[in-house]
Amino acid sequence: MDVSQPAVTAEGIRVYRPEDFEGMRVAGRLAAEILDQIAPYVVPGAATGELDARIEAAVNAAGAVSATIGYRGYRHASCISVNHVVCHGIPGPKRLKDGDILNIDVTVIVDGWYGDSSRMYVAGKPARRAERLIDVTHEALMRGIAEVKPGNTYGDIGAAIQAYVESERCSVVRDFCGHGLGREFHEPPNVLHFGRRGAGAVLRPGMFFTIEPMVNLGRAETKTLADGWTAVTRDKSLSAQFEHSIGVTEDGCEIFTLSPGGLFHPTWSR
């Protein structure tokens, strides 16, 4: 038996060692720092491709590696999803308009560890309904994180998110989910943002994963466009998403991707 390798549960979930938390802290902090750095450039008139170029330059300047460049043929250092794009929006020449909301998703590799985070931004001033959607989605993420502690289940996370979102008359996207990560970009388990309390695997210290609820103002259904990446709401309603990388600790959890500048929520300045 190779004691340097993490244990694996019956469900195929890796359980990392206490010393592995430091690698995740470093990778998660870099992802969060890059998302902080891009915030001043999210303004009306900015092209999403220009934002991605800045992100790629920041990854390179840090001596890190972008996990998304080359992943299944993807060519960019971020996914940028605007308005009714749910996730996996491809950066390009599209220029932001006043009031656009967008999710920027960045994953970096530092010394073999993956840091994965996304957050919402606003170009200019958001409409009230967009601001409310962002608030609901952020709160949904935090309610999911509050369920992360040893002895709870993955189903507890999803149930908490779903109950809150639906109480706010919004819908949780079911076609995409969070995932395990650590030394790999995507590992078991799938972390659903809906479900039943008590369902799924039991949380244990050393499990690393993302929670990244996608919430729509309208219905939950999505479709993927012909480019094979871009997922949009079927009813063209606005969508929002927040994502943190998490590690289960002995008495709760550690968030690896906290914003150093306190910029995780786009209306931080109000």
N, C-alpha and C positions, 0 to 999 in steps of 0.2 A: 504493500500500500504506500502510495506517495503522500506523505503527510503535508507536503507543500500545496496540495490541491484542495479546494474547498469541498466540503461534504455535499452530497446531492440527496434530496428527499425522494420519496417514492413517486412524487409527482414530477420529478425531473428538475426541481428548483434548487439552484446552488445556494449553499449557506456559507457565506464568506467568514473569514477569521477576523478577530478584533483589529489586527494590524492592517487589514485590507481597507479599513475605513479611511485611512490617510490618503491613499491613492484616489479614492472617490471624492474626498474633500478638495483635492487639488484640481482634478478635472472638472468637478462641478462648479468650483469658484471661477475657473477660467470661462466656462460657458456663460455664467452669470455676468462676469465683467464685460464680456463682449456684447452681451445684450444691453448692458448699461451704456457702453460706448456708442452704440448705434442710435440711442434715443434722440439726441439733438438733431439728427439728420432725417428723422421721420417727419417731414413737413409737406404741405401741398406743393406739387411740382416735382418732387423727388421721384426718380424712377426706381422700381423695385430691383432692377438689375444693378443700379448704382449702389443701393444699400447692400446687396449681396457682395459686390466687389470690396466694399469696406470691411465686411465681415471676414471674407477670405484673407484680406491683408492683415487683419488683426490676429487671425488664427496663425498665420505664417510668422508674424512678428513675435508671437509668444513661443515659437519653436514647437508648436503642437501640430496635429494633423486633423483635417476635417474628416469626420466619419461619413459624410454624405457624398463627397466628391468621389465618383467611381462606384458608389453603392448601387448595384443593379442598373448600372448605366447612367445614373444621375450625375449631373455635371456641375452642381452648384454647392456652395458652402452653407446654404440655408434653404429653408422653405418659407415662402412669404405668401400668406393667404389673406386676401383682401375681401372684406364685406361678406358676400354669400359663399365664398370659398371656405370650406370646412377645414381642410388640411392639405398639405403637399402641394401648395401653390408654387409654381415655377417662376423664379425671378426673371424679369425681362424688361422691355422698354416701356411698359405701362407706367404712367405717371399718376401719382396720388392726387386726389382731389380733396378739397376742404371737407372735412367730416368723415372721410374714409376711416374705417377701423381695420386693423390688420394684425395678424398673428405672425411673429417671426420665431422660427424654430431652429435652434443651433445645437449640433452635437460635435464635441471635440474629443480627441484621443490624446491623453497625456501619459506617457510611460506605460502604455497599454491599458489604461483605465478610461472608461467612457463617461463623459459629462454631458447630459442631455436636458435641455430646458427650452421652454417657449413661453412667451408672454404676449399680451395685447399692447398695441400702440394706437394712437389716434393722430391723424394728420389734421391739424387745425382743431376745430371745435366739434365735438360729436353731437349728434341729435340725442335728445333725451332717451329715446328707446334704445339707442345703441349704448349709451352710457349705462343704462339699467341692465342690459344684457351682459356687459362687461362685469358689472358688480356681482350679478348673480353667478356668473361663471367662476369668478375669483372666490367667492364664498363657497361655492360647490367644491372647488379644489381643497380649500382649507378644512371643510367638514370631512372630506375624505381622508385627509392627512390626520385629522384628530382621531380617527379609528385605528391608526397604525400603532399597535403595541402587541407584544407577545401574548398569545392565547386567543386573540381575535382572528377572524378569517378574512380572506380576500373579499368574500361576499359582503362582509360588514362595510367595507369601503364603498363598494358599488351601491349598496342599499342606502347609505347615508347621502351619497351624491344624488341618486335618483329621487329620493323622497323630498329633498330640498328643492331641486330644480323644478319638479312637477308642482310643488306647492306654490312656486312663483309663476306658474302658467307658461313655462318654457319646456323644451324637450331635450332629452339626452341622446346624442348620437350613439347608435349601437353598432355601426359598421366598423368602427376603429376603437382601439383600446390602448391602455398602458402596457408595459412589458418589463420583464426582468432585464437587468443590464449589470455590467461589471467589467469583466474582461472581454465581453462580446457586446455588440450593439443591441441585439435582441436575443433574449434568453427566456425560457419559461419563468413565470407563468404569464398568460394573458391577464391583464388587470382590467376587468370590466368596470364600467362606470354606472352600472345598474345591476340589480340582482336581489338576492334574498340574504338576510342576516343568517349567519351560521353556515352558509354554503361556501364551498371551495376549500383550498388548503389552509391550514392553520399557520399564522405568522410566527416566525422564529427569529431570534436575534441573528443578524448576519445576512438576512435577505435584503437584496438591493433591487429596486424597481422604480418605474415612473408611475405617477398618477397624472393624467392629462385629459380631463373631461372636455369634450366638445359639446357646446350647448347652442341650440337653435332657438330663435324667437318663434319660429313656426313649427312645422312638423319635423320629426327626427330623420326622415328618409334622405339619403344622399345618392348621388350618382358620380361615377368617375368619367372624366372627359376623355376624348380620343387620344390625348397625349399619354394616357396610361398612368398618370400621377394625380392630376388635379381633381380633388373631390369637392363637389358643390352641393348645396341644399337643393333638393328637387323642386321645392316651392319657391326658390330664390329668396327665402328669408335670410336675415343676417345670422351669422354664426360667430362664436367666440371660443377661445381655448386658452387655458393656462396649463403649464406643465412644470413639475418639480421632479428631481431625482431624490429618492428617499432611501435611507438605510434603517432597518429595524434594530433598535438597541435593546438593552436588558429591561428597560422600563418605559419604552415609548419609541420614538424615532428621531432621526437626525435628517434635516433637509440639507442636501449637499449643494443646492443651487440657489441659495438665498442671494438676493441682490445686494452687493456691497454698498451701493449708493442709495438703497431704499427705493428703487425705481421699478419694482416688479409690477405694480399696478399703474396703469397709464394716467390715472387722474390723481397721482400722488401730490400734485402741486395745488390742488383746489383747496 
